[in-house]
Amino acid sequence: MTVARITEISSISAISFEDAVKQGIERANKTLKNVKGAWIKDQEVTVDKGKVSGFKVILKVTFVLE
């Protein structure tokens, strides 16, 4: 039997939403074992002086328990 757990993380990039997702997954893999997938729960941008300065994603990361 396989049992999985889901955890929520946020990640911010100055480049793009895609980069924020990649950074979030890379960081999750440093702490969590057996990461199997993720989905984007939410996205938002930060604005500084009228310009987009950051891309934030909230990820739901699924990993299998040992």
C-alpha positions as CSV (number, residue, x, y, z in Angstrom):
1,M,0.0,0.0,0.0
2,T,1.2,3.5,-0.8
3,V,0.4,6.5,1.4
4,A,1.0,10.0,0.1
5,R,1.0,13.4,1.9
6,I,0.4,16.9,0.5
7,T,2.1,20.0,1.8
8,E,1.7,23.6,0.7
9,I,4.6,25.8,-0.1
10,S,5.1,29.2,-1.6
11,S,7.9,30.3,-4.0
12,I,8.8,33.7,-5.4
13,S,10.8,34.5,-8.5
14,A,11.8,37.8,-10.1
15,I,11.8,36.1,-13.5
16,S,8.5,34.3,-14.1
17,F,5.8,32.0,-12.7
18,E,7.5,29.0,-14.3
19,D,10.8,29.9,-12.6
20,A,9.0,30.2,-9.3
21,V,7.5,26.7,-9.8
22,K,10.9,25.3,-10.7
23,Q,12.6,26.9,-7.6
24,G,9.8,25.7,-5.3
25,I,10.1,22.1,-6.5
26,E,13.9,22.1,-6.3
27,R,13.7,23.4,-2.8
28,A,11.0,20.9,-1.8
29,N,13.2,18.1,-3.0
30,K,15.9,19.1,-0.6
31,T,13.6,18.5,2.4
32,L,11.0,16.0,1.2
33,K,11.6,12.5,0.0
34,N,9.7,10.9,-2.9
35,V,8.2,14.0,-4.4
36,K,5.8,12.8,-7.0
37,G,4.0,15.9,-8.2
38,A,2.6,19.3,-7.5
39,W,-0.2,21.6,-8.7
40,I,-0.5,25.4,-8.5
41,K,-3.1,26.4,-6.0
42,D,-2.7,30.2,-6.6
43,Q,-0.5,32.7,-8.4
44,E,0.0,36.4,-7.8
45,V,2.4,39.2,-8.7
46,T,4.1,41.8,-6.5
47,V,4.2,45.3,-7.9
48,D,6.8,48.0,-7.1
49,K,6.5,51.5,-8.5
50,G,3.9,50.4,-11.0
51,K,5.9,47.5,-12.4
52,V,5.8,43.7,-11.8
53,S,8.7,42.9,-9.4
54,G,7.9,39.3,-8.5
55,F,6.0,36.2,-9.4
56,K,4.6,34.1,-6.5
57,V,3.1,30.7,-6.7
58,I,1.4,28.6,-4.0
59,L,2.1,25.0,-4.7
60,K,0.5,21.8,-3.3
61,V,3.3,19.3,-3.3
62,T,2.6,15.5,-3.2
63,F,5.1,13.1,-1.8
64,V,5.0,9.4,-0.9
65,L,5.7,8.4,2.7
66,E,8.2,5.7,3.4
